[in-house]
């Protein structure tokens, strides 16, 4: 991620912002989901729906996480 794209993203969730590179989309969705699960963070309906759409287009991407202690 470039500094410019990081500034554009700011604190937006996947419903509000997605990486412009199609090749980065699956990784972004996977890592976002893993982070939310690891830390037990809430997900609103729009964010969840967008993450499900991303996952549907990613084939057999497996989400793996270790819950935070």
C-alpha positions as a printed Julia matrix, in Angstrom:
69×3 Matrix{Float64}:
   0.0     0.0    0.0
   1.35    3.39  -0.91
   1.25    6.34   1.48
  -1.26    8.04  -0.83
  -3.67    5.08  -0.87
  -3.31    4.73   2.91
  -4.35    8.38   3.34
  -7.32    7.83   1.01
  -8.43    4.81   3.03
  -8.06    6.54   6.41
 -10.39    4.74   8.86
 -12.9     3.48   6.29
 -14.11   -0.11   6.41
 -14.45   -2.41   3.35
 -17.94   -1.09   2.62
 -16.51    2.41   2.2
 -13.1     1.66   0.63
 -11.44   -1.2   -1.25
  -7.95   -1.44  -2.75
  -7.78   -0.4   -6.39
  -5.7    -3.43  -7.36
  -7.93   -6.43  -8.17
  -5.1    -8.73  -7.1
  -5.08   -7.23  -3.59
  -8.81   -7.57  -2.94
  -8.85  -11.16  -1.65
  -5.86  -10.6    0.61
  -7.37   -7.38   1.96
 -10.72   -9.05   2.73
  -9.02  -12.04   4.34
  -6.73   -9.94   6.53
  -9.54   -7.55   7.51
 -11.71  -10.51   8.57
  -8.88  -12.17  10.48
  -8.18   -8.94  12.38
 -11.84   -8.48  13.3
 -12.07  -12.07  14.52
  -8.75  -12.0   16.39
  -9.73   -8.96  18.42
 -13.47   -9.7   18.68
 -14.38   -6.45  16.92
 -17.93   -5.64  15.84
 -18.94   -5.73  12.18
 -21.96   -3.81  10.92
 -24.32   -5.25   8.31
 -22.95   -3.27   5.35
 -19.37   -4.22   6.22
 -20.32   -7.9    6.67
 -22.17   -7.97   3.34
 -19.17   -6.46   1.53
 -16.79   -8.95   3.15
 -19.08  -11.81   2.11
 -19.12  -10.49  -1.48
 -15.32  -10.32  -1.49
 -15.04  -13.85  -0.08
 -17.46  -15.21  -2.68
 -15.12  -14.07  -5.42
 -11.97  -15.47  -3.83
 -12.45  -19.2   -4.13
 -11.0   -21.31  -1.36
  -9.43  -18.55   0.72
  -9.25  -19.77   4.29
  -9.48  -17.35   7.21
  -7.11  -18.27  10.04
  -6.7   -16.41  13.32
  -5.64  -16.81  16.9
  -7.87  -15.02  19.41
  -6.06  -12.25  21.26
  -5.23  -13.09  24.84
